Amino acid sequence: QVQLVESGGGLVQPGGSLRLSCAASGRMFSIYAMGWYRQAPGKPRELVAAITSGGSANYADSVKGRFTISRDNAKNTVYLQMNSLKPEDTDVYYCNAEHRSLGKYWGQGTQVTVSS
């Protein structure tokens, strides 16, 4: 089983930056695909960015060129660097770990608010 704890959310002005971190407990972190999702009240959770166990990343069109996902397997941590933030990026951000045989796990979420 994997436990995920997000951190780094907060209030930032439009155009600003934040870096989210997701620390994973348990073993075999390196074999999980990791992802960041976000969800607004009353809306479905949507994929923001994902990174495979091999390090390949993909992004939602709305964040391409602004957000960067990365992972440090030695620290069991995945990051989401968010630059040029917009008010529409305001959401609760969730970390996800997934492996086709070992299951899917979620963190508790961290609030990101972009506002002047």
N, C-alpha and C positions, 0 to 999 in steps of 0.2 A: 504494500500500500504506500501511496505517496501523499504527503501533506504539503500544501503550497501556502506560502504566506507572502502577500503582496505588500509593498511599501513604496513611498515616493509620491503619492498623490497629493493634491492640494489646490490652492487657488493661485492662478497665474493670469497676467494680463494678456490680451491678444498680442500675438507676435512673440510671446515668450517661449520658454523651454522648460520641460520637466523630464526627469528620468525615472521610470518605474523599474522596480526590482521585484523579482519573485524568487524566493528562496525555497528550495525543495528539500524535504527530509527523505530518508530512505535511500536505498541503494539503487544502482543501475540508472541513475538520472540520465546518463549519456545516451541511453537507448530510446528514450522517449522523444517524440515530437512535442515541441512546446509551442504554445500560442498565446496571444493576447486577444481578448474579446472585449466588447463594450456593450452596454445596455442602458437605455433610457427607460424611465417608467412607462409601462404600457406598451413597450416595443420589444420585438424579439432581440435576442442577443446576436450580435454580428461579429464576424471575424475582422480583426484589425490587421494582424500580422502573425505569421507562423514561421517556425524554423524547424527543419528536420534534424534527425540525429546526426546527419552528415554535414549540417551547416547551411543547407540551401534555404533561402528565405523567400516568402511571397507576402504581398501586401494588398490590402483593399485599395481600390483606385483612389478613394478619397484621401488616403494618407501617403500615397507614393511620392517620394521626393522630400517628404517632411519627417517621416518616422523611420527609425531603424531598429530592427530586432537583432539581438545578439545573445550568445550563451557562453557561459564559462563553466565547463564541465568539472573543473577542479574545485569550483566553489558551489556546485549544484545550484546555479543561479542563472536565470534568464532576465534580460533587460529589454526595456523599450525606451529608446531615446526619442523624445517628441519635441520637434522644433517647429517654429512658425505656427504656433497653436492658434486655433480659431474658436470662436464661441460655440460653433457646432461640434467641436470635439468634447464638449462637456458631457460627461457620462460617468457611470461606474465602470471601471476597468477590471477585468477578471483574467487571471492567469489559468492556463489549461495545460495539462500533461496528458498525452495519449499514446497508447501502444496497442496495436491490434490484438495482442494476446493478453496484455496485463491490465487493460481497462483505461478508463478516462477519469481524470480527477480535476477538481476545480478549487481555486482559492476563494477567499471570502469577499474579495473585491476591494478596490480602493477608489475613492471619489476624485475625479479630476474636474475642476471648474475653471473655465476660461471666461474671464469677465473683467471689464474695466471698472 
